[in-house]
Amino acid sequence: MFKRTETKPIFVKGLQIGGQNKVVIQSMCNTKTKDVESTVNQILKLENIRM
């Protein structure tokens, strides 16, 4: 298991990042939004990524 580095918590638009908080990740799709099937498939793949 990895040991977490102690960090100072900060706020970004009301969201607390750092300290002992969980890691926050934001992602985007690179598919055409009109291609619903491909976009949904990409979202489902992102949902299953474990860091």
C-alpha positions as CSV (number, residue, x, y, z in Angstrom):
1,M,0.0,0.0,0.0
2,F,1.2,3.5,-0.7
3,K,1.8,6.0,2.0
4,R,0.0,9.3,1.3
5,T,2.0,12.5,1.5
6,E,0.7,15.0,4.0
7,T,-0.5,18.1,2.2
8,K,-2.2,21.4,3.1
9,P,-5.9,21.4,2.3
10,I,-7.0,24.3,0.0
11,F,-10.4,25.3,-1.5
12,V,-11.1,25.6,-5.2
13,K,-14.6,27.1,-5.8
14,G,-15.9,25.4,-2.6
15,L,-14.2,22.1,-3.2
16,Q,-11.6,21.1,-0.6
17,I,-8.5,19.5,-2.2
18,G,-5.5,18.1,-0.3
19,G,-5.1,17.2,3.3
20,Q,-6.7,13.8,4.0
21,N,-9.4,14.3,1.4
22,K,-10.0,11.8,-1.4
23,V,-8.3,12.4,-4.7
24,V,-10.5,14.5,-7.1
25,I,-10.2,13.7,-10.8
26,Q,-11.9,15.5,-13.7
27,S,-11.9,14.1,-17.2
28,M,-13.4,14.8,-20.6
29,C,-14.5,12.7,-23.5
30,N,-12.8,13.2,-26.9
31,T,-15.7,11.9,-29.0
32,K,-18.2,13.8,-31.0
33,T,-21.2,14.5,-28.8
34,K,-23.6,13.6,-31.6
35,D,-22.0,10.1,-31.5
36,V,-24.0,9.1,-28.3
37,E,-22.9,5.4,-28.3
38,S,-19.2,6.2,-28.5
39,T,-19.5,9.0,-25.9
40,V,-21.4,6.8,-23.4
41,N,-18.9,3.9,-24.0
42,Q,-16.0,6.3,-23.2
43,I,-17.8,7.6,-20.0
44,L,-18.3,4.0,-18.9
45,K,-14.6,3.2,-19.4
46,L,-13.6,6.3,-17.4
47,E,-16.0,5.2,-14.6
48,N,-14.1,1.9,-14.3
49,I,-10.6,3.3,-14.1
50,R,-9.0,2.6,-10.7
51,M,-6.1,4.7,-9.6
